Amino acid sequence: MRYGTSELSMLVVIFFWGMMGLLIVLTGSIIPSLIFHDMNNLFYKLNMMFSSDKVIYATVAVLALLLVIFIVAKLFGKKKKVAVQND
C-alpha cells in the first residue's frame, strides 16, 4: 500500500476520495473528478520538483479558476428541453 506507514496520509486519501465521490454525485459526471485528480497529481509533482510557495499559490489559483469555470458552465449552459406529447 502506498500510504500504509502514515495514518495521516491514509486519512487525507480517504478524505480526497470522499470528496471525489461527492463531486461525482453532485455533477453527475466523472470528468470533473478526473480533472481534479490529475491536477492534484500535477501540482504534487511540481511541488516536489520546485519546492516553492509559489507552487501552492498556483495550485489554489488554478483550482479556484476551474471551479468558477465549472459553476458558470453549469449555471449558464444550455438546458435540455424535454418534449411533451399531447394526446
Buried (B, 14 or more C-beta within 10 A) or exposed (E): EEEEEEEEEBEEBEEEEEEBEEBBEEEEEEEBBEBBBEBBEEBEEBBEEEEEEEBEEBBEEEBEEBEEEBEEEEEEEEEEEEEEEEE
